[in-house]
Amino acid sequence: MMNSEAGASTWFLDPTSVNKHAKSSGVEGVFFKDDFGNRCVWGKVIKDHSKEQTEKNYRKKHTDFESRLKFMPLKKPLSLAQIDEPRSSRYWEALGCLSGKGCSLPENGRHRPHLLNLPYEILEQILKCILIAPEGVSIFPHTLTTNSKSHSEFFSYTGFYSIRQYPEEKYIDNDSELTWGSLDISSPLYTWKQKEDKKGKYFEMRKTYRPIIDAGILRTCRELYRRGSEMFFTKNKLSFWMPNASSKWSPPTLLPHGNIVYRPNPILPWDCRRWVKIDQALVQIQHQWPLPMLEGFVYYDPFLRYLHTIGPIHAAKMKNLEFEGVIRLHQCEDKNCQADACLMQCLNVYVHFIAKFCRSIEKVEIHTVLDQHFDEPVGEFLHPWGPGTIEETLDHVLEAYVQRIPTLKEFVVYDSFGNRVIDWSLELDGLKRFIENASGGTRWRRDEPVAVAVQDNVQKCGFCKEDHATEECFNLCAFCGRFGHWKRTCMEYWDCWKRDWLEEDPETDNWLKTYPDSDRWPWYFGQ
């Protein structure tokens, strides 16, 4: 507002506007009054990030001079106490219950108060809040392990999952409009604590951004692991990107013994050895072989590596899978190409593993991305024998999934703009078949008496023996158009054929004259 006296103007702030702005914006250090007249102030924002290991747990760096790679191997295996290190007392004071020790869990006989003593309904709601992501949120598991220094982001032992949320439940091919990370920024928690200064008592309010899911609770005890794992795998949508054979996305690692740089071949051969490799991979995942013994494409493939990590028991609980990748339109060699593996080829491989381990799968979503790894006109790089649309490309994939996976109920394919190009549902398909069968049966029962009466009274054609009169026969000669013979017995046709043959090869006339009935020799050979 502005106050003008004697030609001078003075600006001052309206206390009501300042109080409203400080309350809604969450600016730190600005006091305001809440609806009940209490003095409040916003404190620092608390971000509950996953704990990352520091370099104190790693020994001296090793350098591979041939490829100039630097590694940071562990000094010794980390214990569970180091991985699940408890939070500091200051952290718990900020997020603890306001009633403090007055809020006690129910006791069960001689046992001390414990979370498991809560009623099952309350415990189920707690686990849902921690382990189940909201609708429209995809969970990307991180299972690739490496001690390469350039991939230090894999040193986190608690953040095994990253989150991506589609705005308004619609896929948009623009990373700036997608929410990445493991923190729920859209709906923060609010905590407050009563403090006192020279002006009196006030409440310090703080925003807390917690992870959308926190699978670390599954490592606390066996009972929570049993209940929570069932809920996590059945209620969440797990998403996987296609593998990339480049060293950037398939990095090497330094084995703990012998200083051996380990990097298997991440490319699945597409010759006769392909089925042998797939059979070996099925056995390796079934028995959870050690990592150095895995096939290269299993070691670096996000989906197959995740199946190996969780094992067949938990893989059988998954119900919703999502795959995202590029359908290759360009021709290249896998060794020289930096693009991701073709989505269609990977789906043809995944169907064997889904049918083997994912026994409860109900829905599969496919998100296709445009192929942008070519500089010349598209026509020079397209496969001449390949399909031209996404529907043609994935139709046979849908057929394979429906035939191989009996529990599948829904198969959806999205293009790069979020449009559904394939939307198959078992309920709709079954209803459509039921309607077609019902309508066909009703029509057959209605028309059967009329068809039988017509067939009994109809006159048979004397030429083609079909159910019509001879005068109405349309089975005429395809060459001369006359009634009474077929094209293969038409004399005009064979005369024309013989005349054309003699024009090309005149010596054939002497050979035909050796036969007494040369005009009919083609019939002799059954032509």
N, C-alpha and C positions, 0 to 999 in steps of 0.2 A: 504494500500500500504506500501512497505518497501523501505527505502533508506539506502544504505550501503556505508560508507566512513571509510577507514583505519581500516577495520576489525570490525567496530562497526555497529550495525543495529538499526535503529530508526523507530518506527511505527507511522504513522499519519493517520488521517481519511480524506477521500475525502469529501469536503464540498458538492459536488453534491449528493453523496450517503447518507450523513446525512440528507440533505434537503428532499430527496425523501423518506427516511425511516420515518422521522418525519411527513411528510405530509400524508403518507398512513396508518401508524400504529395508529395514534391518541394518541401518548404519551404526557402526560400533562407536561407543563413547558418547552418544547423544541421549540424554535423559528424556523420558516422556511419561505420561500417565495413562494407565490402562482404563478400561471401562468402569472399574471400581474405585478409581482415584489413587491407586498405589503408584509410587515412583518405580520406574523400570528403566533398564538400560540393556542394550544388546551387547553381549560378549563375543569372544572369538568363536568362529565356526569350527566345529569338531568334525573331522573327516576320518571315518573308521576305515582306513586303508588296510590292505593285507600286508603283513610284515614281510619284508625282504631281508635276506641274509646279507650281512656286510662282508667286506673283504677279509676280516679277521678269521673267518672260517675257511679261507682258501690259502693254499700254500703258494710259494713263489711261482710267478708266471713262467710258462714254458713257451718257447717260440719254435715253430716249424719253419726252418729257413727256406725250404723249397717253395712253399706257398705263402710264406709270411703270415702265418696264422698264429694268434696268441690265445692261449688257453689258461683257465683258472681252475684247476682241479681242487677238490676238497682236501683239507689236511687229513681228516678222518670222517667216517660216516656220522652224520648228524643224528642225534637222539630225538625222540619225540618231545622231550622237555625243551630242547632247543627250538624245534619247529613251532610247537604250540606254547610259546613263552607267554605267561600271563601278563595282562595289562598292568600298568603302574597304578598305585593307590590314587594318584591324582586323577587318572582317567576314570576310575570307578566312582570317585566322589562326584565327578561332573555328570555321570550317567546313571548313578545309583538311584534306587527308589527313595522318595522323599521321606518316607516313614522310617527309613534306616533299619535299626534292629527291631523295631516294633512290628515289621512285616515279616512274619515267620511262615515257613512252609509247614504243612500238616505233618505230624509225626505218626509213625506207623509202628506201634509196639515199642520194641527195644531199639529200633533203628533211628538214627538222627534224621532231621528234616532233609528231604531230598526232592529234586525236581520230579522224579518218577512217582512220588507219593501223591502228586496232583491227580485229580480225576482225569480219565482218559480223554474226555471231550475238551478240557482246557489244554492238556498237553498236545492234543491234535491241532488245536488252533495255533499254539506256539510254533509247532513244527511247520505248519503251513505258511506262517508269516516269514519263517527263516529260509525254507527250502523250496518253495513254489514261486516261480516268477509270475508276474501279472500277465493278463491276456495281451497278445501281440508282441511279446518279448521273446527273443531267440537267445539261447545259451550256446556259446561256442566253447567247447572243452579244449584245454591246452594240455597236451600229453607229450609233446616233443621235448626231449631233454638234451641239453648240450652244455658243455663248459667252455664254449668259445667266448672270448671276451666281447666280440662284436654282437653277441646275442645275450647280453647280460640281463635282458628282461625276463629270461626264463629262469632266473635264480629265485623267483618267488615260490615258496612252498605252500602257501595257503590260497593264493589267487589262481586256482586251477581253471577258472571259468571267466570269460568276458561276456558282457551283455550288449545286445543291440536291440533297440526298440524302434519299430517302424511307426512314423507319425501317422496317427489316425488309422492304424492297422493297415496301412497301405505301403507297399514297397516302393521306395524312391531311389533311383540310382544316382545318389548324390551324398557323399560322405558328410558334407556340412549339415545336412538336415537329419542325420541319424545320430542317436545317442549311444556312444560307445563307453565302455568302462564298466566297473562293477558297483558303482555307487548310485543310489536312487536319488537323483537330484530333483525330480519332479515333486516328491512328497517327503520333505525332511521331517525329522522328529524335533520336538521342542522341549528343552529342559530348563529349569530355573532353580536358582539358589538364593536364599535370603542373605543379604550382607548389610553392613552398616558403615556410614561415613559421618562427616561432621554435620550434615544436614538431616541425618536420621537414617532409618532403615529403608532399604530398597531391594528390588528383585533383579538379579542378573539373569537374563534370558539368553540362551544359546541355541543355535541351529545345529543339528547333528545329521550328517549324511551317512546313512548306514548302507552296507551292501544290499543289493536287491536279493541276492541269495548268499548264504554263507554255509558252504558244505563242511566247514571245519567242525561243526557240531557232531558230525557223524563219527569223529575220532575220539569222542569223550568217553563213551561207554558202549557196551555191546547192545544193550536194550535200545538206546537211541539210534544206534547204527542199524538195527534190525527194522525199527519202525520208520526211521527217516529215509533209508535207502529205497524202501518200497514206494514211499511217497514221492521221492525225488525223480525216480526213473519213469514212473507212470504218469505224472502230472505235468512234466516240463517238456518243452519242445527243444530238442538238441539239434543244433545246426553245424554243418561241416562244409568247409571250402575244399576245392579240389587241390591235390598236391602239386608242387612245382619242383622240377628236377634240378633247378639251378642251386648253386652252393649257398646263395643268400637265404633261400627258404628251406633248403635241405642241408643244414650245416654239419660239418664233421664234429667229432668229439674226441677227447683224449682219454683213452682207457686208463684205469688206475694202475695197472701193472704193465711194465715194459715200455711205457711212453709210446704206445701205438696209436696213431691217428686213425680212427675208425670212421669210415663213411662208405656204407654199402651202396650198390647201384639202385637208385630209386625208381628206375624205369622198369615197368613190367613188359617182358617180351611179347610180341604179338604174332609169334610163329607157333609151331607145334609145341614148343616148350611152355606155352602159356598155361595150358590146362594142368600140366605137371606142377608148375609153380603155385597155381591156385589150390590144388589139392594139398600141397605141402603147407601152405599158409593156413588152411582150415585146421590142420592138425596142430600147428604151432599155436594158434589162438585157443583151440580147445583145451590144450594142456598148459598154456601160458609159459611157453619156453622162455629162457633168459633172453634179454634184449640183444646181445651180440650174436645170437643164433637165429634171429628172425631174418626172413627175406627182406631185401632192400625196400621193395614197394610197401611192405607191411610196416617197416620201421619208420618210414617218412609219411605214409598216408595218414591224414588226421583221423578218418573214420576207422580204418582197420587198426591203427595204433590204440584208439580208444577202446575198441572191442577187446584187444589184448590186455589193456590195463584193468578194465572192470571185470573181465572174466565172463564165461557163459551164463553164470547164474544171474548176474545183474543185467546182462544183455537181453535175456529173455523177458525182462520187465518193461523194456522201452516200448512206447506206443506211438510216439510222434517223432518223425525224423524230417529234417530239412537239409537239402543239398543245394549248393550254389556254385555256379561255375560258368565257364565259357564253352560254347559249342564251336569248335574250331572250324573255320571256313578256309583257312590258308593251308598250304602244303609246306612242310618244313621237316627237318630232322630234329628229334628230341634232344640230341646232344648239343645242338647249336641254338635251339629256340629257348627263349627266356619266358615264354608264355606258360600259363597253367595247363595242366593236363586236360584233355577234352572231357567235357561233362558226360557226353554220351558214352564214351568208352569206359569211363569210371562207373557209370550206372550199370553197364552190362557186367562189370566185375562185381559190384556190390550186391547184386541180386543173389549171388551164390552165398554170400556171408549173411545176408539178411534172412534168407530162407533157412539157413543152418542155425543161427544163434538168436535172432530176433523173432521169437515164436509168438509174441503178442502184439506185433506191430499192426496198427490200424490205419495210420495216415502217413503219406509221404508227400512232401511239398518240394517242388523243383523251381528254383529261381535262376533263370538264364540271363546271361550278360552278353552283350554284343562283342564280337571278335574284332578287336582294333589293332591287331599285330600284323598289319600289312600296309605298305606305303604306295604300292602301285594300284591300278584299277582292280576292282574285286574280281572281275571276270578272268583275269590271268592267274588267279590263285585258287579259285574254287575248284573242288573236285568235279570233273565232268560227269561222273556217275553218281554223285552224292545228291541228297535231297535238297530242295530249295526253300523249305519253310521249317519252322520249329515243329509244327504238327507232324509233318512227314518224318522228321528226325526222331521224335520221341514216341510215335505211335507204336512201333514194335517194342520199345522199352516198356510202355504201358502194358502191352500184351504179355511180355515176359514176366512182369511183376504180378499181374493178375493170375497168371497160370502157376507161378512158382510159390506165391505167398498166399495161402488160403485165408489168413486172418485179415488181409488188407480190405479196408472199407472205403477208402478215399484216396485218390491220386490227383493232385492239382499241379499244374505247370503255369508259372508266371513268366511273362516276357520282361524286357528291360524297363518297360513303362508301367509295370504293375498290373497289366491286363491278364486275365485268365484265358489262356489259349487252349488248355486242356483241363476239363473239370469232370472227372469220373468219380461216381459214387456208387457203392454197392447197392444201396437202397434204391436209388434212381434207376440203376441198371436192372435190378430185379423187378421193380415195378413196371418198367418198360417192357421187359420180357413177358411178364404176367399179362399185361394188357394185350400185347401182340398175340400171345398164345390163346387168350380168352376170345379175342375178336376173330382169330382164325378158326378156332373150334366152333364158334357160334355160326360163322358164315358157312363152314363146311356142313354142319348139321341142317342149316336152313336150305342149302342148295343141293343136298344129296338126293332127295327124291326126284327133283327136276332133272338132274344130271343123269340119273339111272334111266329115267323114261326116255330121254332124248337119245341115249346111247343104244337103247334096245330098238328104237324105231328108225334110226338113221341109216341111210344107204351107204354102203362101203364103195369107195372109189375103185374102179377096175384097173387103174394104172398104178397108183401109189399105195393102195390098200388102206388109206386113212379114212377118218370119219367125215366124209363129205361126198357129194355126188360127183360123178365123173365129169359132168359138164362144168362143175365149179372148181375143178382142180387147177391149182396155181403152180404145180411142180412141173414146169415146162423146161425145155432145153435151155441152158444158160448161154448157148452159143447162137443157135438159129432161131430160138423162140418158138419152136413148134411143139405140139403135143404128141406124146407117144414114145419118147425116148429121152435118155439123159445125155449130158454133155459127153460122157466118156464113150458112148456108143453112137455119137453123131458123125455121119460120114463126111459132112461138110467141114467139120472141125478137123478131122484127120487129113483130109485133102489139103486144107490150108496149112496144116502143120507140116506135111510132107513137102509142100511146095517151098516153104520157108527154109526147110532143112537142105533141100537140094540147091538152093541159091547160095547157101553158105559153104556146102561141101558137095560139089558135083559128082565126085567119085562114088557117093553113096548110091547113085542110081543103078550102077552095075551090081552092087551088092543086093539091092532090093529085087532086081530082076531074077536073081537066083531062086527066089521063093515063088512057087506057082500061084499062091494067093497073097501077093504082096500088099494088096489093099487092106487086108485084115491082119497083118502081122502084129500091129500094136496090141490087138485084143488077145493075141496068143500069149503075150507076156503079162497079161492081166492089167494093163494100163487103162 
